Amino acid sequence: MNKAPGPQTPGTGPRNPAIQATTLTATRGPRRVLHGLDFTVPRGQITGLLGPSGCGKTTLMRAIVGTQAKVTGTLQVLGRPAGHPALRSQVGYVTQAPSVYLDLTVRQNLDYFAAILDPGRPASERRRTDVDRALTDVDLTTHADALAGNLSGGQLSRVSLAVALLGTPELLVLDEPTVGLDPVLRRDLWNLFHDLAARGTTILVSSHVMDEAERCHRLLLMREGELLADDTPEALRTTTASPTVEQAFLHLVDAATATP
């Protein structure tokens, strides 16, 4: 016998996007950084936010996680206004610079942040579940007792990612997580991103490396604070008659520049 569907929390319906922006604008000082953006990010997929350095990717991500001032327009995240207190445990955010304590071990960092996320649970229970799972996901189990300050840059990036994975967030926002990493580690991280998406996590990942665009389910292509495209890699290659997303992006840039 079929059961009637139960009540849903805001934004959890199957057709509701993870992120929806309408005429989104952001200003930093006297300069407008984002210019009236309209886009959606579907749930359970990897959406790539790509464009050259300085095009507004970080500002957009900060707006999505609720840390960017002077934002106008409408920005809904998991069915709530961006920055809503209820989103703190539902959204994981990894900045470009590692956000961990260098004088603590990897496990101590995770224990600390897990306690902040869920202070009501005993430390032993958090360690058996969230902390151990996050260590396994980022392949740092063998480095759990190493001081964060003694790790390589790539390992530090993985510690930051492990922190963001605590509590199993519905949305993971990653600001250029693979910059400066060797090809093997980049491949391993992208494999992890696809594993997480297969489990239902929505991932928004920024990059200025166009070959990473091919690894995404959907793309937001940015230039100078504006969106040039919001589509799948295949559709972008088809509509621009380009063999790669990088060439599709250049085609769109040339078209935008030529438009009076």
N, C-alpha and C positions, 0 to 999 in steps of 0.2 A: 504494500500500500504506500502511495506517495505521501510524503509529509509536506504540509504547507510551509513555505519559506518563513524563517524567523525574521525578527526585526534586524535591520542593518544599521550600523553606525554611519555617520555622515561620510559620503564619498567612497563607500565600499561596494557599491553596486558594480556588476560586471561591466557596464558600459561607461562608468565614470573614469576619466583619466587620472593618473597619479598627480599630474601637474597641469593646470590650465591657466594661461595668462591672456589677458585682454588689455590692449593699449598700455603695456607695461613700460614705464619710463623711470630711469634712475639718474640722479644728478650727484656729482661729487665736486664740491666747491663750485666754481663758476661754470663747469663743463658738464654738459649732458652726455652721459655714457651709454645709456640705453634709450632707443628712440621708438616708443610705441610698439612694442613687440606683441604679436599674437601667435600663440602656439599651444600645442598640447603634448604631453608625454604619456604614452600608454603604459598601463600596468604590466608588470612581469616581463619587461623587455629591457634591452640595453639601448639607450638613446645616447648617441654621441653628440657632444657640443663641440664643434670644430671651427677653427678660424685662426688667423695669425695672432701672435702675442699682442696684447693691447687692444683687442677688438671688443672687450667687454665680457668675456666668458666668466671671469672670477666675480665681477660685479653681479652678473645674473645669478650665479650660484649662491652668492651671499644673500641676495634678495629671496631666493627660494628657501633657504634655511632660516631666514628671518633676522639676519645680522646686518643688513645693509640699510642705512638711513636714506631719507629723501627718495622714497619709492612711491610712485603714483600709478594709478590703473588698478586692475584687478589681478590678484595672484592667489589661486587656490592650490593648496597642497594636501593631498589625501582627503579632499572634501572640506578642508578648513582654511581660513586665511593664513597665509605664510607667517610663521613666527608664533602661531597659537601655542599656548603652554601644553596642550594635549599632544602636540607633535614631537615633543622632546624625546620621547622614547621610541617614536616611530620613524624618525629620520636620522640616519647616520651621515656624518660629514667628515671628509678627509681633505684637509688643506694641502697646499703645495709643500709647505714646510712641515716636517714631522712635529706633531703636537703631543710629545710624551716627556716624561721626566728622566733626564739622562742619568741621575744618581740613583735610580731605582732599577731593579731587574725587570725583565719583560713581564714576568708573572705579577710582580708587585704593581707595575703600571696597570695591568688589566684588573687586578683585584681592587685597586683604588677606584678606577672609573666604574667598575661594576657596582661597587658600593654606593657611588653617587646615583647611578641609574635606578637602583633598587635597594634602598637602605633597609627595608624591612626584612630581607631574606638573610639567613645566616651565611657567614663567609664560606663555610665548608660546602654549602649547597650551591652557592654561586660558582665556586671553583669547579665542582663536579660537572656543572652544566655549561653556563655561558663562557667561562674563562677557558676551560679545556677545549670546548668546541671552536672558539675563536682561534686558539693556538693551532689547532689541527687544520683549520681552514686556510690559514696563511703559511702553513708549513714551518712553524717556529717552535714546535714541541721540544726539539733538542736544544734550543737556545732559551728555554723558559727561565733559567736561573742566571743568565748572562746580564751584566749591566747594560742598560740601553746605550750608555755613552761609549761602550766598546764595540758596538755593532757597526756594520757597514751602512752606507747610505741606503742601499736597497733593503736591507733588513729593517732599518728604522722606518722606512715607508710601509713595510709590512706590519710593524707594530702599530702604527697609526691606523692602518686598515683594520687590524684586529680589534682595536678600541671601538672603531665605528661599527663593527659587527656585533658587539655586545648587545644582548637583548633582542637579537634578530629583527633589525629594523625593516619596515616595509619598503622604505625608500633609502637608497644609498647614493649620496652625492659626492663624486670624486673629482677633485680639481687637479688635473694633470698628474695622476698617480704613477705614471710610468716614465716621467721625464728623468733622464740621466741614468736609466737602468739598462743593463746589458740585455741583448736579444733573448737569452734563455729565460731570464726573470720576467721580461715583458710577456713572453709567451705563456709562462706559468700563471701570471696574474690574469691575463685574458681568459685562460681556461677556468680560473676561479670565478671570474665575473659571469661567464656563461653557466657555470654550475649554480651560482646563486640565482641567476635569472630563471633557470629551470625549476628552482624551488619556489619561485613566485616573487622574488625580490625585484623591485624596479630599480634600475641603475641609470643614473645620469652621469656620464663621464666626459670630462673635457680633455682636449688635446689639440696641439697645433701640428701633430704628425699625421699627415693625410692617409698614410697606409693603415692607420688604426681605424679609419672610417669603415673599411671593408669588414671589420669584425663586429660592427654594430647592427642591430635590427632596424634602427631608424636614425636619422641624422637631422640636426639643426646646424646649418652652416651660417656662420656669422662673419660680418665684416663691418668695421667702424660703427659698432653699436646697433647694427640692423641685421635682420634675418634675410639671407639670400634664398634659403630653401628650408623646407620642413617636409622630408620625404624619406623613403627607403633608399639605400645605396643603389639597388637595381633600378628603381624608377628614375633616380637622378642620372645614372649612366644612360638610360634609354632616352629620356627627354632631351638630353644635351648631345646625344650621339657620341658619347665619350667612352673610351675603354676603361678608364679608372675614375674613381671619385675625385682624385686630385685634379684631373683634367676637366671634370664636370664643374668643380669649384672655380677653376680659372675661367671657364666659359661663362659662368654666371657673373663673375667679377667683371669680365670684359663687357658683358651685356649691360650690367648696371652702370658701368662707367660711360658707356656710349649713350645711355638714355638721358635726354635733356632734362 
